[in-house]
Amino acid sequence: MIFRATILLAGKTATGVQVPDEVVAGLGGGKRPAVRVELNGYA
């Protein structure tokens, strides 16, 4: 499954990616499924 998201900055060092509920449900594995992230060609 591929989707696009925006990287969020919370404070000075905390960074996260908000994943829509539909995508999490599609991935299976509960609330924290294993994922692979690619950013500008780096995985």
C-alpha positions as a printed Julia matrix, in Angstrom:
43×3 Matrix{Float64}:
  0.0    0.0    0.0
  1.37   3.42  -0.93
  0.13   6.76   0.36
  1.5   10.25   0.8
  1.69  12.07   4.12
  3.13  15.23   5.6
  5.89  15.06   8.2
  4.79  16.89  11.35
  7.08  18.69  13.78
  6.0   18.79  17.43
  8.44  20.71  19.59
 12.12  20.9   18.71
 12.95  17.22  18.16
  9.71  15.2   18.0
  8.73  14.35  14.43
  5.9   12.16  13.21
  3.79  11.14  10.25
  0.02  11.21  10.62
 -1.45   8.11   8.98
 -5.17   8.13   8.13
 -7.31   5.57  10.0
 -8.32   3.89   6.73
 -4.67   3.25   5.88
 -3.91   1.81   9.34
 -6.93  -0.48   9.04
 -5.79  -1.59   5.59
 -2.31  -2.45   6.89
 -3.62  -4.76   9.62
 -1.48  -5.59  12.64
 -3.36  -3.41  15.17
 -2.69   0.24  15.9
  1.07   0.05  15.25
  1.7   -2.06  12.15
  5.21  -2.44  10.76
  5.8    0.03   7.91
  8.61   1.08   5.59
  9.14   4.77   4.9
 10.87   6.29   1.9
 11.92   9.94   1.91
 13.59  11.47  -1.15
 14.71   8.03  -2.31
 16.05   6.93   1.1
 14.35   4.02   2.9
